Amino acid sequence: MNTGWTFSDWLQYAFSFALVIGLLLAVLWGLRKMQSGASFLRKNSQRLQTIESLSVGPRQKILLIQVDGQDVLVGVTAHQMTALSPWPVQAPAPAAPLETPTS
């Protein structure tokens, strides 16, 4: 009785291992997409988006969110959310002043 592995046994083992790892990576990618709020079928037409997040403690965060095109700074704790301030809208850089001719 031959108990050694043949080439086809190794090939089947390698293919099965690659398939399992590939499925694991696909599931992890899908979970990450679902966690970030992205949808697979619909367009990204959300009115609320998280721009940046900063952890300042074990259960405290400061978030910069965008609501209908306006940025808002929000403090988040385990029990509440507080709008800290509306973030100023960045105005375009002012153009160079026009020179008026002097008479």
LORO-218314 format. One line per field, with one value per residue (C-alpha): x, y, z. Coordinates in steps of 0.5 Angstrom, whole numbers, plus 2048, in hexadecimal, padded with zeros to 3 digits. Example, Ala and Ser with C-alpha at 12.3 -4.5 7.8 and 13.67 -1.06 7.14 Angstrom:
2
east: [819 | 81B]
north: [7F7 | 7FE]
up: [810 | 80E]
% end
This chain:
103
east: [800 | 803 | 802 | 806 | 803 | 803 | 804 | 7FC | 7FB | 800 | 7FD | 7F6 | 7F8 | 7FB | 7F5 | 7F1 | 7F5 | 7F5 | 7EE | 7EC | 7F1 | 7EE | 7E7 | 7E9 | 7EC | 7E6 | 7E2 | 7E6 | 7E6 | 7DE | 7DE | 7E3 | 7DE | 7D8 | 7DB | 7DD | 7D6 | 7D7 | 7D2 | 7D3 | 7CD | 7CB | 7CF | 7D3 | 7CD | 7CE | 7CC | 7D1 | 7D8 | 7DE | 7E4 | 7E9 | 7E9 | 7ED | 7ED | 7EF | 7ED | 7EB | 7E4 | 7E4 | 7E5 | 7E5 | 7E2 | 7E2 | 7DC | 7D8 | 7D1 | 7CE | 7D5 | 7D6 | 7DB | 7DA | 7DF | 7DB | 7DD | 7DB | 7DB | 7D8 | 7D2 | 7D1 | 7D3 | 7D4 | 7D5 | 7DB | 7DB | 7D9 | 7DF | 7E1 | 7E0 | 7E6 | 7E5 | 7E9 | 7F0 | 7EF | 7F1 | 7F7 | 7F4 | 7F3 | 7F7 | 7F4 | 7F7 | 7F9 | 7F8]
north: [800 | 807 | 80C | 812 | 818 | 818 | 81E | 81F | 81E | 824 | 828 | 827 | 829 | 82F | 831 | 830 | 834 | 83A | 83A | 83A | 840 | 843 | 842 | 845 | 84B | 84C | 84C | 851 | 856 | 855 | 856 | 85C | 85F | 85E | 861 | 868 | 869 | 867 | 864 | 85F | 860 | 868 | 86E | 872 | 877 | 878 | 87E | 87D | 87B | 87A | 87E | 87D | 879 | 87A | 876 | 87A | 875 | 86E | 870 | 877 | 879 | 880 | 87F | 884 | 882 | 885 | 886 | 889 | 88C | 88F | 88D | 88C | 88A | 885 | 882 | 87B | 877 | 871 | 875 | 87B | 87E | 886 | 88B | 88E | 894 | 894 | 894 | 89A | 899 | 89A | 8A0 | 8A0 | 8A4 | 8AC | 8AE | 8B3 | 8BA | 8BE | 8C4 | 8CB | 8D0 | 8D6 | 8DD]
up: [800 | 7FE | 803 | 800 | 7FD | 7F5 | 7F1 | 7F0 | 7F7 | 7F8 | 7F3 | 7F6 | 7FC | 7FA | 7F6 | 7FC | 800 | 7FB | 7FA | 802 | 802 | 7FC | 7FF | 806 | 803 | 7FF | 805 | 809 | 803 | 803 | 80A | 80A | 804 | 808 | 80F | 80B | 809 | 801 | 7FE | 7F8 | 7F4 | 7F5 | 7F3 | 7F9 | 7FA | 802 | 805 | 80B | 80A | 80F | 80D | 813 | 819 | 81F | 825 | 82C | 831 | 832 | 830 | 82E | 826 | 823 | 81C | 816 | 812 | 80C | 80C | 805 | 803 | 80A | 80F | 816 | 81C | 820 | 827 | 829 | 82F | 832 | 833 | 82F | 829 | 829 | 823 | 825 | 820 | 818 | 814 | 810 | 809 | 805 | 800 | 7FA | 7FB | 7F9 | 7F3 | 7F2 | 7F3 | 7ED | 7EC | 7EB | 7E7 | 7EB | 7E7]
% end
